[in-house]
C-alpha cells in the first residue's frame, strides 16, 4: 500500500505541473530545479519559477505577497529571502512554500494563534517527510510520506479535522485518515483523496453542502463524500468542490447559485453530480477544467469576467475560455500557465491580481507582465538547460545533440532518415523505453541521451522475363512504398 501511495502521488504531481490542486511533491532527493507552478489566494496570485524563486502580485494589505510591504502590486514582485522552493500553496491571507531541504515557510496571516501578519517568510512548524501542502483561509495542512495528514491554524468550523473546534498553533493529526495521496483546502474546509479512490472531507458544510456527505452539518472529523469512487484528482473552492474520476468524468458538489457545479442547474448539491459535456480532462480546479488538447473550459459565475469568454454572462455548463492554447496548468485565480512558461490571467483585477499593470477588469485572458513591467513573466529559467545527446542508431544525423530548457519542450528534435527503414521516433532507450515527442515537456534534471528507433521496410526481388528477348539485369530489388526506379529495356 505504501508503494502504491508513492506511485499514485507522483503521477498526480506530474499531471498538475502544475500546483493545480495544491498538491506539492517532495522527492527523497531534492531536484536541482523546480517545476513551474501557480497558486491563487484571495485577490492575489503566486508563481513558482523553475529557478526556485517565488513571485506574487495583487492584494497585499497584510503583507501576503511576502515582499516586506503592504502595498498592492499590479505586477509580479519577488518574495523576499526565498530560494530552493519546490512547491507553493496559497490560502486566504497567507502562503506556504516547501523548500528542497524539506523546510516549510509561510507569510501573511499564518493562523498560528497570533494576530501578527508576517510580511516576509518565516519558518513554519518543523515537520519531516512532507509530501504535499495545502492552505485554507485560516488553516494549513501537510500530507506526510506515511499517508497521514496534519493541520494547524484556525479551527472554528472544525477544519483541522481533529475532533475539536480549538485553534492550534502546532500541527495536529487529522483523525482517522490513512493512505492519503492528495490534499486540498479552501475557505474553512478540507478534502483528502485516499489511495483507494475515495474522497474524505471535513470543516464547514453549512447551507451549501460542500462536504458532499448529503448534509449541511459542519464536521470536525473527516466524513466520506458519498457516491464517489475511482477518483484520481480533487480540487475545492470556497463553497464547492470537484473530482476527476478514472473514467474521465468530472463530478462536483456544493453551492450552485450561478451554475458553479456545471450541471446545467442552479440547485445546490449535497452529493456529487456530473459536470456536463466534458471529456479528455487533464487537470481541474473549481469551475474550470484543462483538456488534454491544451484548451481551458469554465463555468459558473461570470459577473467579473472570470469565465474568460469575453462576456459577463453566467454559464450553467462549460464554455471555452478564449485565446488560450498549449496550456499546461490552471488555478482558480483564474490563472493559466502555457507550455512556453508564460502566465495568463483574467477576471476582476481590482487589486492587480491579473498582473497586467492595471486594475481593469479582464473578460478575456491577458498576459502577465514581467517584474517592473519589463517584458512578460516567464516561469522557465532560460539558464536551466540540459544537453540531449542524439544516438541515430545507424543513421547519419546533424546535429549530434540539442539543448533543451527545463519545463520547455523537445521542439528542436530532428527527423533522421535511413534507407530501407521507417523512423519510429526518439526513445529513452535503444530498444523499448519511453517515446519522446517534440511537444513533450522537458522534465529532466540532468543530461539525457535519446535513441532513434527504426522499422525495416519490407523489400522484394523483381525478376524480369524478356519473353524470348534479351534483358540485363535479369532482376532487381525494390522496397515497399518506393518507386521501381529505372527498369531495363529488353531487346
N, C-alpha and C positions, 0 to 999 in steps of 0.2 A: 504493500500500500504506500509505503514511504517513497519508493522509486516511482510509482505511478504519479504521486503528487508532484514530484520534482519535474518529471517529463511534462505533465499537464501544465504546470506553472510556466515552464519555459516556452511552450507553444503559445500560451496566452500572451506572454510578454512580447514575443516576436510579432504576433498578429497586431498588436497595438503600438507599434513603433513609438508607437505611439503615446505612451501615457494616457491613452484614450480613456481607460477605465479607472485611472488612478492606481493601476497595478504596477508595482515597482520591482523589477527583477534585481536580485543581488547575488551575483555569482560568487562561488567559493574563492576564486582568484579575480581581483578587480581588473576590468578591461582597461586598456590604455586610453580609450576614448569613450565618450558616452553616445548612446543612441538618441538623436534629437527627439524631443517630445514637448507637448503643450499641456497647460493646465489653466483653469479659469476659476476665480473666486467671485465674490460679489463685486461687479463693476470693475474688474481688473483682470489682466491677462499675464501669464507667466510662461516663459520658454526656457528650455534647456538646450544649449548648443553642444555640438559634438566635441568641443574642447573642454567640456565640464564646467563651463560658467553658466550662470543663471541671469536672465533678463526679465524685467517686468514693466508694465505700463498700466495706466488707468487711475482709479481711485486710491488715495493714499492718506486719508485723514488720520489713520492710526499707525502710520509707518509700515503698512502691509506690503509695500513694494520693496522694502529692505535696503533702500539706498541712503538711509540715515536722515531722511527728511519726512515732512508730512505734506509735501507738495504733489498735487496731482500731476501725472506725466502723460502727455499726449503722444509720446514716442518712447521707445524702449530705453530703459536705463539699467545699468548693471547692478545686481545685488552685491552689496559690499562684502568683501572678505571671503567669498566662497570660491573654491576650486575643487576639482576632482569629484564633482557631483555626478551621480549616475541616474538619479530619478527625482521627480518632484511631485507634490500633491498640494492643491490649493483648497483651503476651506473658506469659511465666510469672511473672516478678517485675519486669517493667518495662513502661512505657507510652510510646508515641510520640504526638506531636501535630504536625501540619503547620499552620503559620500562613499567613495570606493573603499575607504578604510573602515566602513561599517558604522561610522558615527552618524547620528541623526541631528539635524539642525532645524530651527524654526525662527520665524519672525512675525510681527503683528501681535494681535491678541491671541496668546497661545492657549488660553483655557487652562492655565497651570495653577489656578487658585489665587492669582494675584490680579490686581487691577492695572498692572503696568503693561503698556504696549511696548514691544521691542521693535525699534526702528532699524536695527541691523541683526543679522543672525546670531542666535545663542544656541548652545548645545542643548538638545532635548534630553529627556531621561535616558540614562545609559541602558541600552538594550543590545543583546547579541543575537546573531543568527537571524537577522531581519531579512525576510524575503519580499515583503511588499508593504507599502504605506498608503494611508488614506486620511482625508481630513473632512470633517463636517463643519457646521457653523462655529461650534464652541468645543468640539472634541476631536481627538486624533486617535488613529489606530495603526497597529502594525500586525502583520502576519509573520510568524516565525517559521523557520525551516521545518519545525516539528509539526506544523499544521495547526498550531494553537493561535488564537487571536487575543491581543492585549490592547487596552484602550485607557485613555486618561483625559481629563478636562471636565467640561460641563456635563451634567447628568440629570437635568430637571425632567427630561422625558424618558429617562432610562436608556439613553443612547450608549452608555458604556457596557450595557448588557451583563452586568454582574449581579443582578437581582436586587439592586438598590437604586435610589434616586439621589445619591450623595456624590457631590463633586469630588474628584480625586486628582491630586497633583502628581501622583505616581501611577505608573501603569498597573491596571488590574486585569485579571484574566476574564475574558468573556465566557460566561458559563455554558458548559455543555457542548462546546464546539470542538471537533477534532477533524483531521483530514481535510482541512480547508485549503483551497488552492487559489482563491482570489477574494479580495475585499474591496468594497466601495462605501463611501459615506457622502451624505449631503444633508443640509439642514440639521435636524435633530434625530436622525435615524441612520441605521447602518444595515448593510447586506453582506452576506458571505456566500460564496459558492463552494460546495464540497466536491470531493473527487468523484462522488457517485452521481454528480449532475443535478443534485437538489440545491435549492436556494433557501437561505435562512435569513430572517430579518428581525430587527428589534429597534425600540425607540418610539418616536412619535408616530401615531396612527390615527389621531382623532380627525373626524369629518371625512377625510379623503381615502382612507383605507390603503395607504401606500405601503403597508407591510405585506399585503396580499394574503392575509390569513382569514379573510372573509368577515372581519370585524372592523370596528373603528376604535378599538381599545389600545391604549399605549401598552407597550411590552418592555419590561426591564430585563428580560432574558430572551434569547432567540426563539422564534417560532418558525415553522416551516411554511414557505409560500405554497399555497395549495395548487393542485392540478398542474404542476410544473415538474418536468423531468427531462433528462438529456440535455441540460443546459451547458453551454460552452463559454459564455461570456455574459457579464452583467454590468449594468450602469444604473445610476439613480440621480434624480433631480430633487428639487425642493419638496415636491408632493407627489411624485410618481416615479416609477421605475420601469426598466426594460430588460429583457433577457433574450439572448440568441440561443436557439436550440440546434442540436446537431443535425437536424433535418433541414436547416437553413431558414426556418420560420422565425419570426420576431414576435414577442409577446410583451404586453405592458399592462400596468395596473396602477390605480391611484386616482388622483384628481384629473378631471377631463373637461373642465369648464369651456375650453376653447378648442376641443378636439385634440388635446395633448396626447392621448393614447393612440391616435391614428387608426381607430376602428370605425370611423365614419359616423360617430355619435358624439354627444357631449354629456354622456352619462358616466358618473364616477363608477369605477370598477374596483370592488374589494378583493377580487381574484383576477388572475391574468386573462386577457383577451388578445386575440391575434391582431397585429398591425396589418392593415390591408395592402395588398398589391406589391409586396417587396420580396425579392429573391436575390440570390448571389450576394449576400451581405458579408463584408469582411470585417467591419468594425461598427460599434454602436455607441451612442450617448443619448440621453433623454431627448426625444423629439427630433432625432437626426440619425441617419444611417449612411455608412460609406459602402458603396457597392464595389465588387471586385473589378469593375471597369474604370474605377477612379472617379466616378461621379458621386455627388452628395445629394441626399434626399431628406426633406424636412417636413414637419407637420406641426399643427397646434397654433398657439397664439402668434400673431404677426403684426400687432399694433405698432411695434417699434422696428419693423423690417427684419425681424430675426429669422424669417424663413429664407431670406436671400433670393426671392423670386422676382424682385422688382416691384412688389406690391406691399400693401399693408392689410391684406385680406387674410383672415384666419383660414386655416385649412384643416378639415377633419381627416384627411387622408394625405399620404405623402405627395409632395411636389418637388421638382428638381431645383436645387439652388443653382442659379445661372452663372455661367462664366467660369466654372471650376472644372478642371480636368487634371488627371495624374495626381490625385490626392492620395496621401498615404496614411493620414491620421486626422481625427476630428475630436473636438471637445465642445462642451455645451456653451461656451462663451457668447456667440458661436465663433469658433476658430477652426481653420483648416491648414494643414501642412502639405505642401506639394513635394513631389519626389526630388525637385531641384533645390530643396531646402528653404524656399520662400514661404512666408506665412500670410494668410488671408483672413480678414475679419469683416463682420457686418453686424447690423443691429443698432441699438440705441446710441451708444457712444457719448453719453452725456459727460463722462469724466475722462474721455480719451481712450477708453478701453479697446477701441478699434485700432489704435496705434498709427493713425494716418495723419497726425499733426493737427487735427481739428476735434471739435466736439459735435460735429454734424452727424445726424442720423444717416446710416447707410442701409438702403434697401437692397443693395447688391454687394457682393463681396468686393472688398478693396484691399490692396496690398499694404502690409505693414511696413512702415518706413524703418530705415536703419537708425542707429543711435545718432542723436543730434540732427536728424532729418537728412543725413547723408546716405544716398542710395536706398537700398532696401534691406530689411532684416533677412539674414540668411543663417540658418541654424547649422549649416555644414561648414566646418572649418577647412578652408582650402589647403591649409598646411598639413592636414591629416590625410596623407596619401600613401598608397602602397603600390609596389611593383607586382604585376601579374605576369609571370613568365608563360609563354605560349609554346607548348610542345606540339608540333604539327603532325607527329606520328606518321612520318613517311612523305609528307608534302613539303614543298618549298613555300615559305611564307615570310612576308615582311609586314609589320615589324615582328621581332622575336619576343617582344614584351610590350605591355601597355601600362599606363599609370592610372589608377582609379582613386577616387575620393571616398572616404568613409561616409556612408549614407547616400552617396550618389548612385550611379548606375554603371553597367558594363558597356555603355553605348559604343566605346571605341573598339570592341571586338571585331576583328576582320573575318571574312568568309573565305577560307582557303579552298583550293581545288586540287584534285588528284585524279589523273587519268584512270578511268575504269571504276571509279568509286563515287558514291554519293556521300556528301558531308552530312553527318548526323548532328553535329553541334560540338560545343565545348563542354567538357566534363571535368569534375574534380579528381577523377582517376583515369588511368589509361584504359581500363576496362571497367564498365559499370560506373559507380559514383553518381553524383548529382549533376544534372544538366544546368548550365549557367546560360541564361538568355541575355541579350543586350539590354533589356529593360529591367532586369533584376536589380534589387537594391544591394549595394555593397555592404556586407555585414561581417567583415573580417577584421582581425586585429593585428595582422602582420602580412608579409609577402605570401603570395599564392602561386601555384602552378596549375594551369588548365591544359587539358589534353584534347586534341582533336580525335573524334571517333568517326569511322567510315564504314559504309556498307558496300561490299563488292557488287558491281553491276554485272549481271549475267552476260556472257559472250558466247558466240556460236560460230561454227565453221560453215561457210557457204562454199559448196563445190560447184564448179562451172562445167556443164556438159555442153560441148560445142556442137553436138548432134551431127557428127561427120566432118566437122571442120577442125581447125587448129586454134587452140587458145592457150595463152600463158599470162599469168599463172593459172593453174587449174583450180585454185581455191583461195579464199581469203577469210579473215576473222572479222566479225562485226560485233558491236556491242549494243545491247538492248537500249533503245531510246536514242541512238545515234544514227547519223546518215550512213548509207552504204559506202560513201566516198566514191572514188574513181573505179568504175567497173571496167574490165578488159573488153576489147573489141575483137571477137574471133574472126578468123579468115578461112 
